[in-house]
Amino acid sequence: AEALLAGDFFNSDMAWMDLQNNPLDIVIGPIETYEDKLMGLKASYEGFVMIRDKKETEKLARFKKYMNQLEHKLPVPRLYKKVKAAPRAPIGVFNTVYTSADANVAVKSIAFSLPNDERVRELKGARTVQQKNVILAKFNKIMVPISRRVLMDEFHSYVDGDAFFTNTLLHELAHPLGLNYVKGKNGVTVREALKENYSAIEEAKADVVGLFNVDFFVRRGVLSPELETKSYVTFLASIFRAVRFGATDAHARANMIEFNYLVKEKAVIFDQASGRYGANLAWMKTAIKKLAIDLLMIEGDGNYEKAGQWVKEMGIIPPEMQKLLNNLSDIPIDIEFKFDPVLFD
């Protein structure tokens, strides 16, 4: 309450980071900057009320002990990594029961990594929140129907709910990775340097570094080898879900950057006979690593010009993809929340 009145959320963010086993979680404040198309700095107010799924949260505990290693294992020179990795931060699975303001606009979030304040991230890392009921709804009602129309038949069986949940988790765990401040420019955040291009580049980085880390967890027995292939194919199907959010949406632009890069690297292929896409699994891992390096270095260098060039030139939907998207009009773009009236009594 004091933070909302004062407009200074540093202390409340620090306190929120210390919450561990709270059965109910409430997030209120100016959080995401997606709506600021001018500078990418002004945050919109939003609110979440969530109930912890204790059993599912406990399942994710196996990821926590590796968190400090993820920074050191990034595929970039040492100058593009934090000198000191952020402390292990909580990972929680929740069912969302109420959202408001920016959290209840056209496109609903399925997970988040907060706080966004770089000062807090340097000191305590970021909490990862998986919204289980939202993830399941989007996968079953949107992802699966889309995948059947845009992917070649032989890839349908690889579109998997566990892979979608894992990709979402690793995406959020990847947000705090890499530099928060531009190297060589004391005190300038990556967000400030990339301005209006930051959100698209950061979302792409989280997607791709998350996928890069699938191999890390497979090698350590945290994830099964079978899930790696499913993660790549499910990611490809999810691109078609996200690009429908609109040309100005940060996630849509990020997904187009990823898609066009992977097509260029021959990791995503187009089948002329069926008019659908597939994954070149032999090339995917290498292409993902290359893209992760490029994105991490754009952020670390604070390269506004290159970020803008990528968003402009690679944020374009190719004709073959657009034809498939035109045939998805009967599938919802996103879900709509209908909250229990008891919440308002």
PyMOL commands that set and color helices and strands:
alter all, ss='L'
color gray80, all
select helices_A, chain A and resi 2-6+10-17+54-59+61-64+67-72+78-80+102-104+118-124+132-150+153-158+161-174+190-219+225-245+250-264+281-301+304-314+319-326+341-344
alter helices_A, ss='H'
color red, helices_A
select strands_A, chain A and resi 24-32+44-52+91-101+111-114+127-131+268-271+276-279
alter strands_A, ss='S'
color yellow, strands_A
deselect
rebuild
show_as cartoon
